[in-house]
Amino acid sequence: MSTLNSFGLQKAMQKKIKGQIEAAPMRGKSETVDKREQRKRDQEQGLIPFACKLPSALVEQVREQAAAHEGGINGLVAELLAKALTK
């Protein structure tokens, strides 16, 4: 039988806690979808990932407005882009 020093004991406790977290059921998720399945669903809807770099002040404004928007950040950005491009 070996004795654990404080570092070994701390590491063992972290492993135990990590195992408990991973084994715990996800709350609030009725359906889990992996990334591949989500990508497939997005493609079926005609959605394409689009990344760009924006000033932080602008991003903060978008996030604030997206909190109250029905479609979230994706819906808000799509709506704003559509309005801006039709001008």
Buried (B, 14 or more C-beta within 10 A) or exposed (E): EEEEEEEEEEEEEEEEEEEEEEEEEEEEEEEEEEEEEEEEEEEEEEEEEEEEEEEEEEEEEBEEBBEEBEEEBEEBBEBEEEEEEEE
